[in-house]
């Protein structure tokens, strides 16, 4: 894919029409006017639910893709899907694997160790009754084309393998540890030949993937992700997931080099100068739906600066979701009352 095509995707030049513009304005107004409710708070991991998956299908000669995070390197290997002569090794790519992993993280976190319609924590099993239902919960259209794409990406996702490498040196030794993480231990996919939307799946996640999704994922607002994924580029979404997760523990200014950013977000962009321009455009799109974000891009420096900022989802909103999941109705009511009182106080002050 050329850099010009990728840049068009970032700018979303292919999306036109008054109806689309109105929907986006309404979505922006909704994000600005209220905090997300419990159904709109999902959980993302900056690698496992975002940048690890390529934005488009890599060429046939690519054996793996990788992302680094400190001492750790995450590697994604394509799995084999299809039957008979149609079998082929392909990567999960684009926005659907990102949404699927984030949906799993949401189901796992919401279950709180209890068995639900979609999750059995004891066996670490995930159940998708139908692709139509999955599309509805992910905020996607119910059309046959979307259902078919989601089903294809789900199969690719469940067939791939992730490995995590950690390396270190000491006393003249170079040590490398590797953990191999198939996403699933076992999977059953049920395809409805007449209507793909009625297809479903049941699969058992590996212990490592289940634990990482349940413990290492950070909350994000699905209204924001819906807005950022309206175009064909996944870069704005990936940047958003990375930044809202990073801000949780950021206490001082943090310079981040353009080289690091290119390695993390520059997949399939050949020219670094083009990447910088696209990254800035994507960051501006993120700032529209994440107004508290404070990130500086000095014009003539080889880095950007992350300034301490609030997370995209306020801590109290996450607390209310977690309290609600634990079933304490009184605490939920108390938090809601306090939220109303705070809004009333702000309005009285402005008046």
C-alpha positions in Angstrom: 0.0 0.0 0.0 1.5 3.4 -1.0 2.1 6.2 1.5 -0.4 8.4 -0.5 -3.2 5.8 0.0 -2.4 5.4 3.7 -2.5 9.1 4.1 -5.9 9.3 2.4 -7.1 6.6 4.8 -5.8 8.7 7.8 -7.6 11.8 6.5 -10.7 9.6 5.7 -10.9 11.2 2.2 -13.1 8.3 1.0 -15.9 9.1 3.5 -18.3 11.8 2.2 -21.9 12.7 2.6 -24.1 15.0 4.8 -25.6 12.0 6.7 -22.1 10.8 7.8 -21.1 14.3 8.9 -24.3 14.7 11.0 -23.7 11.4 12.7 -20.1 12.4 13.6 -21.2 15.8 14.9 -23.9 14.1 17.1 -21.3 11.6 18.3 -18.8 14.4 19.2 -21.6 16.2 21.1 -22.5 13.1 23.0 -18.9 12.5 24.0 -18.5 16.1 25.2 -21.8 16.2 27.1 -21.6 13.1 29.3 -19.3 10.4 30.7 -19.6 6.9 29.2 -22.0 4.5 30.8 -21.0 0.9 31.8 -21.9 -0.6 28.4 -19.6 2.0 26.7 -16.5 1.3 28.8 -14.3 -1.4 27.2 -10.8 -2.4 27.9 -7.8 -2.2 25.6 -4.1 -3.2 25.6 -1.8 -1.0 23.5 -0.4 -4.1 21.8 -2.7 -7.1 22.2 -5.8 -5.2 21.2 -4.2 -2.6 18.9 -0.8 -2.3 17.2 0.2 -6.0 17.1 -2.3 -6.5 14.2 -1.2 -5.0 10.9 -3.5 -2.4 9.3 -3.7 -4.4 6.1 -2.8 -8.0 5.0 1.0 -8.2 4.7 2.5 -9.7 1.5 2.9 -13.4 1.2 6.6 -13.3 2.0 6.1 -11.9 5.5 6.4 -14.6 8.1 5.7 -12.5 11.2 5.1 -9.0 12.5 6.4 -7.7 15.8 6.1 -4.8 18.3 8.5 -3.9 21.2 7.5 -2.7 24.6 10.5 -2.1 26.8 12.4 -5.4 27.2 9.5 -7.3 25.7 9.0 -8.1 22.1 5.5 -9.2 20.9 5.5 -11.3 17.7 2.4 -12.3 15.7 2.6 -15.3 13.4 -0.1 -16.0 10.9 -2.3 -19.1 11.3 -3.7 -21.4 8.6 -7.4 -21.2 7.8 -9.7 -22.7 5.2 -10.4 -26.2 4.0 -8.7 -28.5 1.4 -7.1 -26.6 -1.4 -8.4 -23.3 0.0 -6.1 -23.5 3.1 -3.8 -20.5 3.4 -1.7 -18.8 6.0 -2.9 -15.3 6.6 -2.8 -12.6 9.3 -5.7 -11.0 11.1 -5.6 -7.3 10.1 -7.4 -4.0 10.3 -10.0 -2.9 12.8 -11.9 -6.1 13.4 -9.2 -8.0 15.3 -8.7 -4.9 17.5 -12.4 -4.8 18.3 -12.6 -8.5 18.9 -9.8 -8.6 21.4 -11.2 -5.5 23.2 -14.6 -7.2 23.2 -13.1 -10.2 24.9 -11.3 -8.1 27.5 -14.7 -6.3 28.2 -16.5 -9.7 28.7 -13.7 -11.0 30.9 -13.5 -7.9 33.1 -17.3 -7.6 33.3 -17.7 -11.2 34.4 -15.7 -10.6 37.6 -15.0 -14.3 38.0 -18.6 -15.3 37.5 -20.1 -17.4 34.7 -22.0 -15.3 32.1 -23.6 -15.8 28.8 -20.3 -15.2 27.0 -17.6 -16.1 29.6 -16.9 -19.1 31.7 -14.0 -18.0 34.0 -13.3 -21.5 35.3 -12.5 -22.9 31.9 -11.6 -19.6 30.3 -14.1 -20.2 27.6 -15.6 -17.5 25.4 -18.9 -18.1 23.6 -20.2 -16.1 20.6 -23.8 -17.2 20.0 -24.0 -15.4 16.6 -22.0 -13.0 14.5 -25.1 -10.7 14.3 -25.1 -10.4 18.1 -21.3 -9.9 18.2 -21.6 -7.1 15.6 -24.4 -5.4 17.6 -22.3 -5.5 20.8 -19.3 -4.1 18.9 -21.4 -1.3 17.4 -21.1 -2.5 13.9 -23.7 -2.7 11.1 -25.7 -5.9 10.8 -25.3 -6.3 7.0 -24.1 -9.5 5.4 -20.8 -7.9 4.2 -19.9 -6.8 7.7 -20.9 -10.1 9.2 -18.8 -12.0 6.7 -15.7 -9.8 7.3 -16.1 -10.1 11.1 -16.4 -13.9 10.8 -13.3 -14.1 8.5 -11.2 -12.0 10.9 -12.4 -14.0 13.9 -11.2 -17.2 12.3 -7.8 -15.6 11.4 -7.5 -14.2 14.9 -8.2 -17.6 16.6 -5.7 -19.3 14.2 -2.7 -17.0 14.8 0.0 -17.4 17.4 1.6 -14.7 19.6 5.0 -15.1 21.2 6.6 -12.8 23.8 10.4 -12.5 24.0 12.4 -11.0 26.8 16.1 -10.5 26.5 18.8 -9.4 28.9 22.6 -9.4 29.5 24.8 -9.9 32.5 28.2 -11.4 33.4 29.1 -11.9 29.8 25.8 -13.8 29.0 23.0 -12.9 26.7 19.8 -14.5 27.9 16.5 -14.6 25.9 13.3 -16.0 27.3 10.3 -16.8 25.0 6.7 -17.6 25.9 4.5 -19.0 23.1 0.9 -17.9 23.3 -1.6 -19.4 21.0 -4.6 -17.3 21.6 -6.8 -20.4 22.1 -6.3 -23.9 23.4 -9.3 -25.2 21.5 -12.0 -23.7 19.2 -15.2 -24.8 17.6 -16.5 -22.6 14.8 -20.1 -23.1 13.5 -20.7 -21.7 10.0 -24.3 -21.2 8.9 -24.1 -21.7 5.1 -27.3 -19.9 4.4 -26.7 -16.8 6.6 -23.3 -16.0 7.9 -24.8 -13.8 10.6 -26.1 -16.8 12.4 -22.7 -18.4 12.6 -21.0 -18.6 16.0 -18.0 -19.9 17.9 -16.9 -21.2 21.2 -13.2 -21.2 22.2 -11.0 -21.7 25.2 -8.4 -19.0 25.7 -4.9 -19.9 26.8 -4.2 -18.9 30.5 -1.7 -16.3 29.5 -3.9 -14.4 27.1 -6.9 -14.6 29.4 -4.8 -13.2 32.3 -3.3 -10.4 30.2 -6.7 -9.3 28.9 -8.2 -9.4 32.4 -5.3 -7.6 34.2 -3.3 -5.5 31.8 -6.0 -3.8 29.8 -7.0 -0.2 30.4 -10.5 1.3 30.1 -11.5 3.2 27.0 -14.7 4.9 25.7 -16.3 2.9 22.8 -17.9 6.1 21.6 -14.4 7.4 21.0 -13.3 4.3 19.3 -16.3 4.3 17.1 -15.5 7.8 15.9 -11.8 7.0 15.4 -12.5 3.9 13.4 -15.0 5.5 11.0 -12.3 5.9 8.5 -10.2 3.2 6.9 -7.1 3.9 9.0 -6.5 2.3 12.4 -3.8 4.7 13.4 -6.0 7.2 15.3 -7.5 4.3 17.3 -4.1 2.8 18.1 -2.8 6.1 19.2 -5.8 6.6 21.4 -5.5 3.2 23.1 -1.8 3.8 23.7 -2.3 7.3 25.2 -5.2 6.7 27.5 -3.4 3.6 28.9 -0.2 5.5 29.3 -1.8 8.5 31.1 -3.0 6.3 34.0 0.5 6.3 35.7 2.2 9.2 34.0 3.4 11.7 36.7 6.0 13.7 34.8 6.7 14.9 31.3 7.8 12.0 29.0 9.7 12.6 25.7 9.0 9.8 23.1 11.2 9.6 20.1 9.9 9.6 16.5 11.9 6.5 15.9 10.0 4.7 18.7 6.7 6.0 17.4 7.5 4.9 13.8 8.4 1.4 15.1 5.1 1.2 17.0 2.6 2.9 14.6 4.3 3.0 11.2 3.4 -0.3 9.7 3.3 -0.3 5.9 4.4 3.4 5.7 7.8 3.5 3.9 8.8 7.1 4.4 9.3 8.4 7.9 8.5 12.0 6.8 5.1 10.8 5.6 4.6 8.9 8.9 5.3 12.1 11.0 2.6 14.0 9.0 0.1 11.1 9.3 0.8 10.7 13.0 0.2 14.4 13.6 -3.1 14.3 11.7 -4.2 11.2 13.6 -3.2 12.9 16.9 -5.4 15.9 16.1 -8.3 13.5 15.4 -7.7 11.9 18.8 -7.7 15.3 20.5 -11.2 16.0 19.2 -12.6 13.2 21.3 -10.0 13.2 24.1 -10.0 17.0 25.0 -8.0 16.5 28.3 -5.1 15.0 26.4 -1.9 17.1 26.6 0.6 16.0 24.0 3.1 18.4 22.4 4.8 17.8 19.0 7.8 20.3 18.8 8.3 21.2 15.2 12.1 20.8 15.0 12.7 18.1 17.6 13.1 14.3 17.1 10.5 13.5 19.8 7.1 14.4 21.1 6.3 15.1 24.7 3.6 13.4 26.8 2.4 15.7 29.6 0.5 14.2 32.5 -3.2 14.2 31.5 -6.4 12.6 32.8 -7.4 9.3 31.3 -10.0 9.3 28.6 -12.5 7.5 30.9 -12.7 9.2 34.3 -11.7 7.1 37.3 -15.1 7.6 38.9 -16.8 6.2 35.8 -14.6 3.1 35.9 -15.3 2.7 39.7 -19.0 2.9 39.1 -18.7 0.1 36.5 -16.7 -2.1 38.8 -19.0 -1.5 41.7 -22.0 -2.3 39.5 -20.3 -5.5 38.4 -20.0 -6.5 42.1 -23.7 -5.9 42.5 -23.7 -3.3 45.2 -26.8 -1.3 44.2 -26.5 1.2 47.1 -22.9 2.2 46.1 -24.0 2.6 42.5 -26.8 4.9 43.5 -24.5 6.9 45.8 -21.9 7.4 43.0 -24.7 8.4 40.6 -26.1 10.9 43.1 -22.7 12.4 43.7 -22.2 12.8 40.0 -25.5 14.6 39.6 -24.6 16.9 42.5 -21.3 17.7 40.9 -22.9 18.6 37.6 -25.5 20.7 39.4 -22.8 22.6 41.3 -20.9 23.3 38.1 -24.1 24.6 36.4 -24.9 26.8 39.4 -21.4 28.2 39.3 -21.6 29.0 35.6 -25.0 30.6 36.0 
